[in-house]
Amino acid sequence: MMFHTQGSSRNHCSLLAVLCAKVSENEQKQAVTDDGPKYPFPELASSGRLEVQVLKNPSPDEFRRVLESAAPNMVYLQGKQNADSEEIGSLVWRDTDLFTPEALSELFGSTLPTTVYLEIPDGDNLAEMLHTKGVPYVIYWNSTFSFYEACHFRQALLSVVQSSCSHTWDAFQLAHASFRLYCVRHNDVLPSDGQKESIKSGPLLLGDPPKIDVSMPEVDMQGEEEESPEILPAVKIYDDDVNMRFLVCGLPGIVDAGVLEYLEDGLNALLSIEVRGSKLHNRTSAPPPPLQAGTFSRGLVTMRCDFSTCSSAHISLLVSGSAQTCFNDQLLENHIKNELIENSQLVHTQYSSEDHKLSSFEPRRSASIACGASVFEVCMKVPTWASQVLRQLAPDVSFRSLVMLGIASIQGLSVASFEKDDAERLLFFCTSQGKDNLQDNSVITRIPSWLMPPAPSHKRSEPSKEVKQCKVGENGNYSRQKMNVAAMRPIPHTRRHKMLPFSGFSEPEKYDGDHGKAQQIISLNPLPLKKHGCGRAPIQVCSEEEFLRDVMQFLILRGHTRLVPQGGLAEFPDAILNAKRLDLFNLYREVVSRGGFHVGNGINWKGQVFSKMRNHTLTNRMTGVGNTLKRHYETYLLEYELAHDDVDGECCLLCHSSAAGDWVNCGICGEWAHFGCDRRQGLGAFKDYAKTDGLEYICPHCSISNFKKKSQKTANGY
């Protein structure tokens, strides 16, 4: 293995990169003087888990000294760039030409790295020599190649290494899929003429694929009879496949079966990395699936297993197997890994030529996706647990593996680590098929249909007849007409526009609503707040367990991992109120049913909310419970509220506005109103209604109705 799986030191990987003379200067010169599209060469530097030590044009003795002292996990040997072409040449250090296996063999003594990457042409003989000498894995090229191809593959390989605690085999598979996706498919960049020939001329890996040990420990096998041919039956994982849509950086109109095949291989390698480095944290007995309970044989048990992948994504799996397997943590963990990696295909392509042909005519651009570069949409079928992993990895700014596959968005969730230079590097290889198209589409002619905001779904108050229109200026920038603030819908709908700003909007237009505490909390989190695309039932019928699981998943996606305890659902939330675990479920339901957190003091937190929570007792003597509930709500639930449509969108029945203020709730009709909008005399102060045993507010309409009923009863003699 290139690295160990998991540990407290974050498992850094050390790389010793040996460069020939003036390679970086030639690369920079090429990037500046080239008349075609510019290729921003990435810097070879330490990042994430990768620690890089660079040697430029060393002598053989100097290399041996550094190799013995540093003992790196990986050695990268770069060939010399030919001055008269774009191809990479042989390995030359100073005046020493190391093109023979004997010369290269003398460089390595007793200290051998796990992986050696030979970035030189026709390196099959050198790779065989290093593998025979004892290097477990050797990456090499068996033909000539350009430094653009070499740079792309090297960047993909090192991006995987710096992102995840990966095995050399899996890291190579993902980098090779990226190479085929962007280099092989564009033949004028490659020296070969055909695609099959190009695949043969690409990088190759010499070494054995890793195996997961699923054998039973010898201690447990001493009492077993020798009659049984199998050690233990494999576990079965119960999980459904779901459809996921990806936005991939590239020019429109190039989606074909080959693209999906390369993406499928890359995603399979990425998920294999996450599974191979995963860790079983908790297992609990669980009932079997209802439709399969009758098929269970005697001795099989069902377990709910909580895993964390090597990139700290959290998943939960329902598995069944023998009691010997399920009650042995290490054996159960290995069986689940083996079942996911070896015995199942994780990602399946869904290719429809008509669908892709229709979508290819609409170039998709957004400043928050691939830094505004052109993308195209593909659909994949993945297991449910895999979709959860991918959605948790997308907001991680340090996770670069998705970028090297060109994936810029997953189910509407943008990949946070995508940078402008990444888009330019990937589109560099696409210009051979669409150079003119790339230039002509630099300005968006119309808003794509998939960028339009969804239709409002709240039942409260009629929407404004004044429609917000977007236009495209001469410079390609969006401009919009101002809306009438008094005619806007309630707060949940105005927050939706602030969560999903479009490209080209100015900062004042993005945040033209109230500047309350909720907006300040959103701005403190660098991750863009978007609608949480979960399959949770409506809050009125949702179960508490389903709600808490969804909140935990949302907090992890938002980067609030400190709020999710290691024990999972059983210990969530890690907050105590009145000697009991905080009742987040009823806290959330009561707040959203009263208009949401923006209502502020209009909600009687102590009298109306706290009395409905399990933390409340009849002998409660807590002081300041209202402020405590607000603080817990801001910590755990405020962003969750903004990303869901659970708030009953209310507007003031007097001024028909949803602006912030002192809200009061009518005790008869249940409608909300601003206390300041009620100009009747004798109402008292707002605090008289907000306290626990305060007055009951009756709106003007209900007051008139009640007065008429009382007058009618008096007239009739009752």
URHU-V619039 format. One record per pair of residues at least 6 apart in sequence whose ideal C-beta (glycine too) atoms are under 8 Angstrom apart, sorted by the first residue. I is the first residue (numbers start at 1). J is the second residue. If there is no record, write none. Layout:
{{I:J} {I:J}}
//
This chain:
{{1:114} {1:167} {1:168} {1:210} {2:13} {2:73} {2:74} {2:114} {2:115} {2:137} {2:161} {2:166} {2:167} {2:168} {2:171} {3:11} {3:13} {3:49} {3:73} {3:161} {3:165} {3:166} {3:167} {4:11} {4:165} {5:11} {5:165} {5:276} {5:277} {5:279} {5:310} {6:165} {6:277} {6:279} {6:310} {10:49} {11:49} {11:165} {12:49} {12:50} {12:51} {13:49} {13:50} {13:51} {13:73} {13:74} {13:161} {13:162} {14:51} {14:53} {14:70} {14:71} {14:72} {14:73} {14:74} {15:50} {15:51} {15:52} {15:53} {15:72} {15:73} {15:74} {15:75} {15:76} {15:158} {15:161} {16:53} {16:55} {16:66} {16:67} {16:70} {16:72} {16:74} {16:75} {16:76} {16:113} {17:44} {17:52} {17:53} {17:54} {17:55} {17:76} {17:78} {18:54} {18:55} {18:58} {18:63} {18:75} {18:76} {18:77} {18:78} {18:93} {19:44} {19:54} {19:55} {19:56} {19:57} {19:78} {20:57} {20:78} {20:79} {20:80} {20:81} {20:91} {20:92} {20:93} {21:56} {21:57} {21:80} {21:94} {23:78} {23:80} {23:81} {24:41} {26:81} {26:83} {27:41} {27:81} {27:147} {27:151} {28:41} {30:86} {30:147} {31:38} {31:39} {31:40} {31:41} {36:431} {37:424} {37:427} {37:428} {37:431} {37:435} {37:438} {38:424} {38:428} {39:148} {39:151} {39:424} {39:425} {39:428} {40:421} {40:424} {40:425} {41:151} {42:151} {42:155} {42:421} {42:425} {44:52} {44:54} {44:158} {45:52} {46:52} {47:162} {48:162} {48:163} {48:398} {48:400} {49:161} {49:162} {49:163} {49:164} {49:165} {50:158} {50:161} {50:162} {53:66} {53:70} {53:72} {55:62} {55:63} {55:66} {57:93} {57:94} {58:66} {58:93} {58:94} {59:93} {59:94} {59:96} {60:93} {60:96} {60:98} {60:106} {60:107} {63:93} {63:107} {64:107} {64:109} {67:75} {67:107} {67:108} {67:109} {67:111} {67:113} {68:109} {68:111} {71:111} {71:113} {72:113} {73:113} {73:114} {73:115} {74:113} {74:114} {74:115} {74:116} {74:117} {74:161} {75:113} {75:115} {75:116} {75:117} {76:116} {76:117} {76:119} {76:154} {77:91} {77:116} {77:117} {77:118} {77:119} {77:120} {78:88} {78:119} {78:120} {78:150} {79:88} {79:89} {79:90} {79:91} {79:92} {79:119} {79:120} {79:121} {80:88} {80:89} {80:90} {80:91} {80:92} {81:87} {81:88} {81:89} {81:147} {82:88} {82:89} {86:146} {86:147} {86:148} {87:121} {87:144} {87:145} {87:146} {87:147} {87:191} {88:119} {88:120} {88:121} {88:144} {88:145} {88:146} {88:147} {88:150} {89:120} {89:121} {90:97} {90:98} {90:99} {90:120} {90:121} {91:97} {91:98} {91:99} {91:104} {91:118} {91:120} {92:98} {96:103} {97:103} {98:104} {98:107} {99:120} {101:125} {101:126} {101:128} {101:129} {104:126} {104:129} {104:130} {105:129} {105:130} {105:133} {108:130} {108:133} {108:135} {112:133} {112:134} {112:135} {113:135} {114:135} {114:136} {114:137} {114:168} {115:135} {115:136} {115:137} {115:138} {115:139} {115:168} {116:130} {116:135} {116:137} {116:138} {116:139} {117:138} {117:139} {117:140} {117:154} {117:157} {118:126} {118:127} {118:130} {118:138} {118:139} {118:140} {118:141} {119:141} {119:150} {119:154} {120:126} {120:140} {120:141} {121:141} {121:143} {121:144} {121:145} {122:141} {122:142} {122:143} {122:144} {123:140} {123:141} {123:142} {124:140} {124:142} {124:204} {126:140} {127:138} {127:139} {127:140} {127:204} {127:206} {128:206} {130:138} {131:138} {131:206} {131:207} {136:168} {136:207} {136:208} {137:168} {137:169} {137:172} {137:205} {137:206} {137:207} {138:205} {138:206} {138:207} {139:157} {139:172} {139:203} {139:204} {139:205} {139:206} {140:203} {140:204} {140:206} {141:150} {141:201} {141:202} {141:203} {141:204} {142:200} {142:201} {142:204} {143:191} {143:192} {143:200} {143:201} {144:191} {144:201} {145:190} {145:191} {145:201} {145:202} {146:189} {146:190} {146:191} {148:183} {148:189} {148:428} {148:429} {149:179} {149:183} {149:189} {149:190} {149:202} {152:178} {152:179} {152:182} {152:183} {152:425} {152:429} {153:175} {153:176} {153:178} {153:179} {153:183} {153:202} {153:203} {155:404} {155:425} {156:174} {156:175} {156:178} {156:179} {156:404} {157:171} {157:172} {157:175} {159:400} {159:401} {159:403} {159:404} {160:166} {160:170} {160:171} {160:174} {160:175} {160:273} {160:400} {160:401} {160:404} {161:171} {162:398} {162:400} {163:311} {163:398} {163:399} {163:400} {163:401} {164:273} {164:274} {164:277} {164:310} {164:311} {164:399} {164:401} {165:277} {165:310} {166:273} {166:276} {166:277} {166:310} {167:210} {167:273} {167:276} {168:205} {168:207} {169:205} {169:207} {169:209} {169:210} {170:210} {170:269} {170:272} {170:273} {170:276} {171:269} {171:273} {172:203} {172:205} {173:265} {173:266} {173:268} {173:269} {173:272} {174:266} {174:269} {174:270} {174:273} {174:401} {174:404} {174:405} {175:203} {175:404} {176:202} {176:203} {176:205} {176:265} {177:262} {177:263} {177:265} {177:266} {177:269} {177:405} {178:262} {178:266} {178:404} {178:405} {178:406} {179:202} {179:203} {180:199} {180:202} {180:262} {180:265} {181:259} {181:262} {181:263} {181:266} {181:405} {181:406} {182:406} {182:426} {182:429} {182:430} {183:189} {183:190} {183:198} {183:202} {183:429} {184:190} {184:195} {184:198} {184:199} {184:202} {185:195} {185:254} {185:258} {185:259} {185:262} {185:429} {186:429} {186:430} {186:432} {186:433} {187:193} {187:194} {187:195} {187:198} {187:432} {188:432} {189:429} {189:432} {190:198} {190:201} {191:201} {192:198} {192:201} {195:258} {210:276} {212:276} {212:334} {212:337} {212:338} {212:341} {212:342} {213:334} {214:231} {214:232} {214:234} {214:331} {214:334} {214:335} {214:338} {215:231} {216:224} {216:231} {216:232} {216:324} {216:331} {217:328} {217:331} {220:324} {220:328} {221:231} {232:321} {232:322} {232:324} {232:325} {232:331} {232:335} {233:321} {233:322} {233:325} {234:321} {234:335} {234:338} {234:339} {234:343} {235:319} {235:320} {235:321} {235:325} {235:326} {235:332} {235:335} {235:336} {235:339} {236:319} {236:320} {236:321} {236:339} {237:317} {237:318} {237:319} {237:336} {237:339} {237:340} {237:344} {238:289} {238:292} {238:318} {238:319} {238:320} {239:317} {239:318} {239:383} {239:384} {239:385} {240:383} {240:384} {241:348} {241:381} {241:382} {241:383} {241:384} {242:381} {242:382} {242:383} {242:384} {242:387} {243:350} {243:379} {243:380} {243:381} {244:379} {244:380} {244:381} {244:382} {244:387} {244:390} {244:410} {244:411} {245:377} {245:378} {245:379} {245:380} {245:410} {245:411} {245:412} {246:263} {246:377} {246:378} {246:379} {246:380} {246:407} {246:409} {246:410} {247:364} {247:369} {247:370} {247:375} {247:376} {247:377} {247:407} {247:408} {247:409} {248:259} {248:263} {248:375} {248:376} {248:377} {248:378} {248:405} {248:406} {248:407} {248:408} {249:370} {249:373} {249:374} {249:375} {249:406} {249:407} {249:408} {249:418} {249:422} {249:423} {249:426} {249:427} {250:374} {250:375} {250:376} {250:406} {250:426} {250:427} {250:430} {251:374} {251:376} {251:427} {251:430} {251:433} {251:434} {251:437} {251:438} {252:359} {252:360} {252:361} {252:362} {252:363} {252:364} {252:374} {252:376} {252:437} {252:441} {253:360} {253:361} {253:376} {253:434} {253:437} {254:360} {254:376} {254:430} {254:433} {254:434} {255:356} {255:359} {255:360} {255:376} {255:378} {256:351} {256:356} {257:349} {257:351} {259:378} {260:349} {260:350} {260:351} {260:378} {260:380} {261:349} {263:347} {263:349} {263:378} {263:380} {263:405} {263:407} {264:347} {264:348} {264:349} {264:380} {266:404} {266:405} {267:346} {267:347} {267:380} {267:382} {267:390} {267:405} {268:345} {268:346} {268:347} {270:401} {270:402} {270:405} {271:340} {271:346} {271:347} {271:386} {271:389} {272:341} {272:346} {273:310} {273:401} {274:309} {274:310} {274:311} {274:313} {274:389} {274:393} {275:309} {275:337} {275:340} {275:341} {276:310} {276:337} {276:341} {277:309} {277:310} {277:311} {278:307} {278:308} {278:309} {278:310} {278:333} {278:337} {279:307} {279:308} {279:333} {280:305} {280:306} {280:307} {280:329} {280:332} {280:333} {280:336} {281:306} {281:307} {281:308} {281:566} {281:568} {282:305} {282:306} {282:567} {282:568} {282:570} {283:303} {283:304} {283:305} {283:306} {283:326} {283:329} {283:332} {284:303} {284:304} {285:301} {285:302} {285:303} {285:304} {286:302} {286:303} {286:304} {286:318} {287:293} {287:302} {288:296} {288:302} {288:320} {289:318} {296:320} {299:322} {299:323} {300:320} {300:321} {300:322} {301:320} {301:321} {301:322} {301:323} {301:326} {301:327} {302:318} {302:319} {302:320} {303:318} {303:319} {303:320} {303:321} {303:326} {303:332} {304:316} {304:317} {304:318} {305:316} {305:317} {305:318} {305:319} {305:332} {305:336} {306:314} {306:315} {306:316} {306:568} {307:314} {307:315} {307:316} {307:317} {307:336} {308:314} {308:315} {309:315} {309:389} {311:393} {311:396} {311:399} {312:561} {313:388} {313:389} {313:392} {313:393} {313:556} {314:388} {314:392} {314:552} {314:553} {314:556} {314:564} {314:568} {315:385} {315:388} {315:389} {316:385} {317:336} {317:385} {319:326} {319:332} {319:336} {320:326} {321:332} {321:335} {324:331} {325:331} {325:332} {325:335} {326:332} {340:346} {346:382} {346:383} {346:386} {347:380} {347:381} {347:382} {347:386} {348:380} {348:381} {348:382} {349:380} {349:381} {350:379} {350:380} {350:381} {355:379} {356:376} {356:378} {359:376} {359:377} {360:376} {362:448} {362:449} {363:374} {363:441} {363:444} {363:448} {364:374} {364:375} {364:376} {364:377} {364:448} {364:450} {364:451} {365:372} {365:373} {365:374} {365:375} {365:444} {365:448} {365:503} {366:372} {366:414} {366:451} {366:502} {366:503} {367:503} {367:504} {368:414} {368:503} {368:528} {369:375} {369:408} {369:409} {369:414} {369:418} {370:408} {370:409} {370:418} {370:422} {370:423} {371:418} {371:419} {371:420} {371:422} {371:423} {372:423} {372:503} {373:408} {373:420} {373:423} {373:424} {373:426} {373:427} {374:427} {374:438} {374:441} {375:408} {375:409} {382:390} {387:411} {388:553} {390:402} {390:410} {391:410} {391:411} {391:413} {391:557} {392:553} {392:556} {392:557} {393:399} {393:401} {393:402} {394:402} {394:409} {394:410} {394:413} {394:414} {394:415} {394:416} {395:413} {395:416} {395:527} {395:557} {395:558} {395:559} {396:416} {396:417} {397:416} {397:417} {397:526} {398:417} {399:417} {400:417} {402:410} {402:415} {402:417} {403:415} {403:417} {403:418} {403:419} {403:422} {406:426} {407:415} {408:414} {408:415} {408:418} {408:423} {409:415} {411:533} {412:530} {412:531} {412:533} {413:530} {413:533} {413:557} {414:528} {416:527} {427:438} {430:438} {431:438} {442:476} {443:472} {443:475} {443:476} {444:472} {444:476} {444:503} {445:472} {446:472} {447:470} {447:478} {447:502} {451:502} {453:496} {453:497} {453:500} {456:463} {456:489} {456:493} {457:645} {458:489} {458:490} {458:492} {458:493} {458:645} {458:648} {458:649} {459:649} {460:490} {460:648} {460:649} {460:650} {460:651} {461:489} {461:490} {461:649} {461:651} {461:656} {461:658} {463:489} {464:483} {464:484} {464:487} {464:488} {464:489} {465:487} {466:483} {466:484} {466:487} {468:480} {468:481} {468:483} {469:480} {469:481} {470:478} {470:479} {470:480} {470:502} {471:478} {471:479} {471:480} {472:478} {473:479} {476:504} {477:504} {478:502} {478:503} {478:504} {478:505} {479:504} {480:505} {480:509} {485:512} {485:657} {486:656} {486:657} {488:494} {488:657} {488:658} {489:649} {489:651} {489:658} {490:595} {490:649} {490:650} {490:651} {490:658} {491:513} {491:514} {491:595} {491:596} {491:598} {491:647} {491:649} {491:658} {491:660} {492:596} {492:645} {492:647} {492:649} {493:649} {494:513} {494:658} {495:513} {495:518} {495:642} {496:531} {498:510} {498:511} {498:513} {498:519} {498:522} {499:522} {499:528} {499:529} {499:530} {499:531} {499:642} {499:643} {500:530} {500:531} {501:510} {511:519} {513:519} {514:598} {514:659} {514:660} {516:598} {516:600} {516:660} {517:634} {518:597} {518:598} {518:638} {518:642} {521:634} {521:638} {521:639} {522:529} {522:639} {522:642} {525:558} {525:559} {525:639} {527:558} {527:559} {529:558} {529:639} {529:642} {529:643} {530:643} {531:643} {531:644} {531:645} {532:550} {532:554} {532:557} {532:640} {532:643} {532:644} {534:550} {534:553} {534:554} {536:542} {536:546} {536:547} {536:550} {537:543} {537:546} {538:646} {539:547} {539:588} {539:589} {539:592} {539:644} {539:646} {544:585} {545:569} {547:584} {547:585} {547:588} {548:569} {548:572} {548:584} {548:585} {549:569} {551:572} {551:584} {551:636} {551:637} {551:640} {552:564} {552:568} {552:569} {552:572} {554:639} {554:640} {554:643} {555:561} {555:563} {555:564} {555:636} {555:640} {556:564} {558:639} {563:573} {563:574} {563:635} {563:636} {564:572} {565:571} {565:572} {565:574} {573:581} {573:582} {573:584} {573:632} {573:636} {575:581} {575:582} {575:632} {575:635} {575:636} {576:582} {577:583} {577:615} {577:625} {577:628} {577:629} {577:632} {578:615} {578:616} {578:617} {578:620} {578:622} {580:614} {580:615} {582:615} {582:632} {582:636} {583:613} {583:614} {583:615} {584:632} {584:636} {584:637} {586:612} {586:613} {586:614} {587:609} {587:613} {587:629} {587:632} {587:633} {587:637} {588:633} {588:637} {588:640} {588:641} {588:646} {589:612} {590:608} {590:609} {590:612} {590:613} {591:597} {591:603} {591:609} {591:633} {591:637} {591:641} {592:641} {592:646} {592:647} {592:648} {593:648} {594:602} {594:603} {594:608} {594:609} {594:648} {594:663} {594:665} {594:672} {595:602} {595:603} {595:647} {595:648} {595:650} {595:663} {595:672} {596:641} {596:647} {597:630} {597:633} {597:634} {597:637} {597:638} {597:641} {598:660} {599:650} {599:660} {599:663} {599:672} {600:660} {600:662} {600:663} {601:662} {601:663} {601:686} {601:690} {602:661} {602:662} {602:663} {602:664} {602:665} {602:672} {602:675} {602:690} {603:609} {603:663} {604:689} {604:690} {604:691} {604:692} {604:694} {605:625} {605:626} {605:627} {605:629} {605:630} {606:625} {606:626} {606:629} {606:691} {606:692} {607:691} {607:692} {607:693} {607:694} {609:629} {610:616} {610:620} {610:625} {610:626} {610:629} {622:628} {641:647} {649:658} {650:658} {650:663} {650:671} {650:672} {651:657} {651:658} {651:672} {652:658} {652:659} {652:661} {652:663} {652:672} {652:673} {652:674} {652:677} {653:666} {653:671} {653:672} {653:673} {653:699} {653:701} {654:673} {654:674} {654:677} {654:678} {654:699} {654:700} {655:674} {655:677} {657:674} {659:674} {661:674} {661:675} {661:676} {662:674} {662:675} {662:676} {662:686} {662:690} {663:672} {663:673} {663:674} {663:675} {664:672} {664:673} {664:674} {664:675} {664:678} {664:686} {664:689} {664:697} {665:671} {665:672} {665:697} {666:672} {666:673} {666:697} {666:698} {666:699} {666:702} {667:696} {667:697} {667:698} {668:698} {668:699} {668:702} {668:706} {669:699} {669:701} {669:702} {671:699} {673:697} {673:699} {675:683} {675:686} {675:689} {675:697} {678:699} {678:700} {680:700} {684:695} {687:694} {688:694} {688:695} {689:695} {689:696} {689:697} {698:706}}
//
